[in-house]
Amino acid sequence: MLSHAESLRSEVPDRSEWVDSVRSDWHTAELSAREGALCNYAAALTRDPGTISEKHLEPLREAGLDDRAILDLAHVIGFFAYANRLVDGLGCGLEPEMEDGGGDDAEA
């Protein structure tokens, strides 16, 4: 999660506190309706992919995603699930600079 948070922080450098709140608990973070729909779908697809149905896709469509964007979203979520499972399954740890929760600018 630390490296993902740092990646997000690099995309929105003026919203560092928001990134921290998303990392801490996205359920209580100030998310737009679109961001909330993306997170809810990611959580559902990650936790119980066999239950995904049209009811999970409708909020995405209401947030402006078309079928191609939903497919892209599912691919990204699936890739992260795969990558995390592979890293965990191989017993890989964090890079030393990530161990203390810092990123490239940890000393700044």
Buried (B, 14 or more C-beta within 10 A) or exposed (E): EBEEBBEBBEEEEEBEEBBEBBBEEBEEBEBEEBBBBBBBBBEBBEEEEEEEEEEBBEBBBEBEBEEEBBEEBBEEBEEEBEEEEEEEEEEEEEEEBBEEEEBEEEEE
